[in-house]
Amino acid sequence: MPKSCRSKSYRIIFIALVLTASTSCSYLQTDSPPLHESTASGENRPVSEELIVEILVKEAGELGEVDIDGAQDSGTEDEVLVQAEQLPITPTITMTANRVVERAVNDYLKNRRTLLQVWIERSHTYFPMIEKIFEEEGVPDELKYIALGESGLRPTVRSSAGAVGMWQFMYGTAQSSGLEINTWTDERRDPEKATRAAARHFKELYTIYNGNWELVLAGYNCSYRCISRAARRAGKTIEDNPSYWEIYPFLPQETRGFVPKFIAAALIVSNPNMYGIQVENFGQEIAYDIVQVNGMLSLEAAAMLAGTDLATIRNLNTSLIKASLPDQASAYNLRIPLGTFERFVRAFDNLPEEEKVSPSEYVIQRGDTLDSIARTFDSSVDELSAVNGIRGHLIYPNQKLLIPGGGISTDINLADLEKQSVVYGENTFRPIKLQDEFQLVELNGSTEAAPLMAVSLSQDVEDEFMVPTIYQVRRGDTLGQISERFNIAVRDIQQWNNIRGTTIYINQELTIHSVAARPITTYRVKQGDNLSNIARRLGVSVENIKRWNSLNSNLIFPGQDLSIN
């Protein structure tokens, strides 16, 4: 709907009073009741103002509830737009409500409320930037919520596996996505460059998985081979475009948790008030000036020139590994606090020429110490440590050190005096609309000061997907005994847990997808269903479904109720 129409529809009383036949909004032009109602005598009389309001409210119903009593004092157009922004949005990627997602939401609300608060605070800083880049790149806005679970929106975080940055790029994926990684910089740590690379990577996955965003989500967490194997075990191929939930039982445990957690995080962070999450200390908006600098200017000197501190400069330039701008032929786009460009330029111009000399680089030799290097270059250990970001005195052969005022590099020159500024603004929370709805419920022990909330599925949501059971193998157990206990096939247990053969061991944890995990007794056949995919979905065997329902063949039909014992 055009923004102009959207704005006008909120000012219902004003429209009603000045309404003419030539109104500009299409929803007022089509199928609208006449503005005069017929009486028993056949005469037309003007309708009441109340009826006009009722008509217009009905036609503008898609925009949400309207306060009729206060419509005459409806506020400014800016306020109306803010209200519109807070309406639930329907995401491009299907977000399904089921028991698995319900469990993820409850886990966050019960056990990770502090983490949620931190995420919401950081989203205030980084989401406007991500939204702008995703819009430019043409990828769904809701993919931004992936960064919550991946990194907690921390630009410089590094995982134990070596993944770095807000989007947790591995080295190879980062390079193929156009991110530069060298001894001076790691662009995986740059929120803006990494976000643009993530958008490009999402588009590549979208092509690989035939336009299936659900598989893109799963594929972001594990490899194409992993997704293909899960699809094959589900009786599908990638070309069949299976849903995430069809292949869910056959995915690795980490990937099984990835998408439900993504949906849960999106629901809560997009609408924190609904879930009782109160946040007071929002992160600062991203805003900075850019100054192009030639030469290896130290970050400490840059902070001095901009009239700020070293921590601020580092936070604005997170891709920098060392305490200096990189040694490169082209100018470096140094980010400094918004509004400090002129001060930086003036301060640099006023520097004595000897202080405009870049540091030199020294390769540590066997037997060198910081003390000996400092004496050689007429410096100090503290100065060397500060410039190179060294904690303690640990150095190693072939390590490269920056030597302040080495005098062997070219003078630093400002390459371009044209001012450049970037401001992304603050985050506006826009609630995510689920395909199916949750109901928020209050838990025992909840108080007004400390609300304890959880979710439950509404009555009209069909519980298609069960939460897997984790079974710990006991002494004397065999796969045959376990399969009988859960009324499933041995081969299913083998597939779910990547077991070759029949060997299991005491205390081994087995993932079981069985009807024992949920209180289901019947299943209504849908269009496109067959016994094979129903069995996989419910964690039972085809043979058992046929036995429970006295089926002599695999023939079933839509609307048929199958007993699941």
RACOR-V95970 format. One record per helix or strand of 2 or more residues. SS is the DSSP state (hx for helix, st for strand). FROM is the first residue (numbers start at 1). LEN is the number of residues. If there is no record, write none. Layout:
SS;FROM;LEN + SS;FROM;LEN
This chain:
hx;3;8 + hx;12;7 + hx;26;3 + st;36;3 + st;44;3 + hx;49;11 + hx;61;3 + hx;71;3 + hx;77;9 + st;89;2 + hx;99;13 + hx;113;25 + hx;141;11 + hx;171;6 + st;185;2 + hx;187;3 + hx;191;18 + hx;213;9 + hx;224;10 + hx;238;3 + hx;244;7 + hx;253;18 + hx;272;4 + st;286;9 + hx;299;8 + hx;310;7 + st;332;6 + hx;341;9 + hx;353;4 + st;360;4 + hx;370;7 + hx;381;8 + st;400;4 + st;413;13 + st;432;2 + st;438;5 + st;453;5 + st;469;4 + hx;479;8 + hx;490;7 + st;509;4 + hx;515;3 + st;522;3 + hx;531;8 + hx;542;7 + st;561;3
